[in-house]
């Protein structure tokens, strides 16, 4: 450990403190390292002050009305959506630029009506051919006009879908329509309608999951992120694995992406329970 004096939850964890190096330097110069040691938060942003407040008071900040307003703005069917992409430096398919994202996989959990059952649609490209048209067609078939498409940090899903529209003129209208249906479930947390000390100033889906859904985990999926998934996918589509290993890794890739959207479904459920209390 290079800096043993810095506690596990420190002033370095203040939300967006990296954009305010002078504020951070001022705290360090005063010998303030732990969030709990901040006495004067007047120089902090509202989000940072709320982060300090919920930690020191051991309380939550929940604006039920704002949460209800956001949830009521969603229209059914609800589509909880997540892509996985592969972005090689050297394009492997026609029509792509260097580092442009190939939509190799998606997961879609669907709730058709309020109080309805959850169903799941998924796709993973397993052959070494451009999956763009297959993905575009499946999205057209499975995302109806009028419903709300929910993602976490939705800019990623929007931009990948917009790129599909540009590459495939025959699907441009429907992909543009799907982009227009997208909303960000993360907004409830980034706009601080719900602030919990367990988030530690973060709004990444893992931070929210770990706090609101403590029984959920990725520990059963020995796959730790996009880089690993990209290597696995490249090996799989190029037949670089034995069939048994290939099938096992295909399963894990599917389960990981499926978990990402199911976590959103469960967070949505928790939020609905909160506004009913």
C-alpha positions in Angstrom: 0.0 0.0 0.0 1.7 3.2 -1.1 -0.4 5.5 1.1 -1.4 3.6 4.3 -2.6 6.8 6.0 -5.5 7.1 3.5 -8.6 5.3 4.9 -10.7 3.0 2.8 -13.5 5.6 2.5 -11.6 8.9 2.0 -12.0 12.4 0.7 -10.7 11.0 -2.6 -14.0 9.2 -2.9 -16.0 12.5 -2.9 -18.2 12.6 -6.0 -16.4 14.2 -8.9 -13.6 15.5 -6.6 -11.1 14.8 -9.4 -12.6 17.8 -11.2 -11.8 20.1 -8.3 -8.2 19.4 -7.4 -8.0 22.6 -5.3 -10.8 21.4 -3.1 -9.1 18.1 -2.6 -5.7 19.7 -1.9 -7.3 22.0 0.7 -8.8 19.0 2.6 -5.5 17.1 2.5 -3.6 20.2 3.7 -5.9 20.4 6.7 -5.2 16.7 7.5 -8.7 15.7 6.6 -8.6 12.2 5.0 -11.8 10.4 6.0 -15.2 11.5 4.9 -16.4 11.5 8.5 -13.8 14.1 9.4 -15.3 16.8 7.1 -16.8 19.4 9.4 -17.2 22.3 7.0 -18.9 21.2 3.8 -19.8 24.7 2.6 -17.2 24.6 -0.2 -18.5 21.3 -1.6 -21.1 20.8 -4.3 -24.6 19.8 -3.3 -23.9 16.2 -4.3 -20.7 16.1 -2.2 -22.5 17.6 0.8 -25.3 15.1 0.6 -22.7 12.3 0.4 -21.0 13.6 3.5 -24.4 14.1 5.3 -25.8 10.6 4.7 -22.5 9.1 5.9 -22.2 11.1 9.0 -25.8 10.9 10.0 -26.2 7.2 8.9 -29.4 8.1 7.1 -30.8 7.9 3.6 -32.1 10.8 1.5 -35.1 9.6 -0.4 -37.4 11.9 -2.5 -40.3 9.6 -3.0 -42.2 12.2 -5.0 -39.4 12.6 -7.5 -38.8 8.9 -7.7 -42.6 8.3 -8.3 -42.6 11.0 -11.0 -39.7 9.3 -12.9 -41.3 5.9 -12.6 -44.6 7.2 -13.8 -43.0 8.7 -16.8 -42.1 5.2 -18.1 -44.6 3.6 -20.4 -45.2 -0.1 -20.8 -43.9 -2.4 -22.1 -40.6 -1.8 -20.2 -37.4 -3.0 -21.8 -34.3 -3.3 -19.6 -31.5 -3.3 -22.1 -27.8 -3.8 -22.2 -25.2 -4.3 -25.0 -21.8 -5.9 -25.0 -19.6 -4.8 -27.8 -16.2 -5.5 -29.3 -14.1 -2.6 -30.7 -10.9 -3.8 -32.4 -8.2 -1.3 -33.5 -8.2 -3.0 -36.9 -11.7 -3.4 -38.2 -12.6 -7.0 -38.8 -15.8 -6.4 -40.8 -16.7 -4.1 -43.7 -18.3 -0.8 -42.8 -16.5 -0.3 -39.5 -13.9 2.3 -38.5 -11.0 1.5 -36.1 -12.2 1.1 -32.6 -15.9 1.2 -33.7 -18.1 -1.0 -31.5 -19.5 -4.2 -32.9 -22.7 -5.2 -31.0 -21.8 -8.8 -30.3 -24.4 -9.4 -27.6 -27.4 -8.0 -25.9 -29.8 -8.8 -23.0 -33.4 -7.6 -22.8 -35.6 -8.2 -19.9 -39.2 -7.2 -20.7 -42.2 -6.4 -18.5 -45.2 -6.1 -20.8 -47.6 -4.5 -18.4 -47.7 -3.1 -14.9 -47.5 -6.0 -12.4 -46.7 -8.4 -15.3 -44.2 -11.2 -15.4 -40.7 -10.6 -16.5 -39.5 -12.3 -19.7 -36.1 -12.4 -21.2 -34.7 -12.1 -24.7 -31.0 -12.5 -25.5 -28.5 -12.7 -28.3 -24.8 -13.6 -28.6 -23.0 -13.8 -31.9 -21.2 -17.1 -32.1 -19.8 -17.0 -35.7 -17.2 -14.8 -37.2 -19.5 -12.6 -39.3 -20.9 -9.1 -38.7 -23.8 -9.4 -36.3 -25.2 -5.9 -37.0 -28.1 -6.9 -39.2 -29.2 -9.8 -36.9 -29.1 -7.5 -33.9 -31.0 -4.7 -35.7 -33.7 -7.2 -36.8 -34.0 -8.7 -33.3 -34.4 -5.3 -31.7 -37.1 -4.4 -34.2 -38.9 -7.6 -33.5 -38.7 -7.4 -29.7 -39.0 -3.7 -28.9 -42.4 -2.3 -29.7 -43.2 1.4 -30.4 -44.4 3.3 -27.4 -42.7 1.3 -24.6 -39.7 2.6 -22.6 -36.2 1.2 -23.1 -34.2 1.5 -19.8 -30.5 1.2 -19.6 -27.9 2.2 -17.1 -25.8 5.1 -18.3 -27.9 5.1 -21.5 -25.5 7.1 -23.6 -23.7 3.9 -24.5 -26.8 2.0 -25.7 -28.0 5.1 -27.6 -24.7 5.6 -29.4 -24.3 1.9 -30.4 -27.9 1.8 -31.7 -27.4 5.1 -33.6 -24.3 3.5 -35.2 -26.4 0.5 -36.3 -28.8 3.0 -37.9 -26.0 4.6 -39.9 -24.6 1.3 -41.1 -27.9 -0.2 -42.0 -30.1 2.3 -43.9 -32.9 -0.2 -44.1 -33.2 -0.3 -40.3 -32.5 3.4 -39.8 -36.0 4.4 -38.9 -36.6 1.7 -36.4 -33.2 2.1 -34.7 -33.8 5.8 -34.5 -37.2 5.1 -33.0 -35.7 2.8 -30.4 -33.1 5.5 -29.5 -36.0 7.9 -28.9 -37.6 5.4 -26.4 -34.5 5.1 -24.3 -34.3 6.5 -20.7 -31.6 6.2 -18.1 -32.6 4.3 -14.9 -29.4 5.7 -13.4 -30.9 9.2 -13.4 -32.8 8.5 -10.2 -29.5 8.1 -8.5 -27.3 10.6 -10.4 -30.0 13.3 -9.8 -29.9 12.3 -6.1 -33.5 11.4 -5.7 -32.0 8.5 -3.7 -28.8 9.0 -1.7 -27.5 6.2 0.5 -24.2 6.1 2.4 -23.6 2.7 0.9 -23.3 4.2 -2.6 -20.2 6.2 -1.4 -20.9 8.9 -3.9 -21.1 6.5 -6.8 -23.9 5.7 -9.1 -22.4 2.8 -11.0 -24.8 -0.1 -11.2 -22.5 -2.3 -9.0 -22.5 0.3 -6.2 -26.3 0.6 -6.2 -26.7 -3.2 -6.5 -24.4 -3.9 -3.6 -26.4 -1.6 -1.4 -30.0 -2.2 -2.4 -29.6 -5.8 -3.4 -27.1 -7.3 -1.0 -28.0 -10.9 -1.9 -27.2 -10.4 -5.5 -23.7 -11.0 -6.7 -21.5 -11.7 -9.7 -19.3 -14.1 -7.7 -20.9 -17.1 -9.5 -19.7 -15.7 -12.8 -15.9 -16.0 -13.0 -15.7 -13.3 -15.7 -14.6 -9.9 -14.6 -15.3 -7.4 -17.3 -15.3 -6.3 -20.9 -11.6 -7.1 -21.6 -12.0 -10.7 -20.6 -15.3 -11.0 -22.5 -13.7 -9.6 -25.6 -10.9 -12.2 -25.5 -13.3 -15.0 -24.9 -15.6 -13.8 -27.7 -12.7 -13.6 -30.2 -11.5 -17.1 -29.3 -15.0 -18.5 -29.5 -15.9 -17.1 -33.0 -12.5 -18.1 -34.3 -13.0 -21.6 -33.0 -10.0 -21.1 -30.7 -11.4 -23.3 -27.9 -12.3 -26.9 -27.5 -16.0 -27.5 -27.8 -16.5 -28.1 -24.0 -14.6 -25.0 -23.0 -16.3 -23.0 -25.8 -19.8 -23.9 -24.6 -18.8 -23.1 -21.0 -17.6 -19.6 -21.9 -20.6 -19.0 -24.1 -22.8 -19.8 -21.1 -20.9 -17.4 -18.9 -21.0 -14.5 -21.4 -24.8 -15.0 -21.7 -25.2 -15.2 -17.9 -23.1 -12.1 -17.3 -25.1 -9.9 -19.7 -28.3 -11.3 -18.5 -27.4 -10.4 -14.9 -26.7 -6.8 -15.9 -30.3 -6.3 -17.1 -31.9 -8.4 -14.3 -30.1 -6.2 -11.8 -32.0 -3.2 -13.4 -35.3 -5.1 -13.1 -34.6 -5.7 -9.4 -33.6 -2.1 -8.7 -36.8 -1.0 -10.5 -38.7 -3.3 -8.1 -37.0 -1.9 -5.0 -37.8 1.7 -6.2 -41.5 0.8 -6.6 -41.6 -0.7 -3.1 -40.0 2.5 -1.7 -42.7 4.8 -3.1 -45.4 2.5 -1.7 -44.1 2.6 1.9 
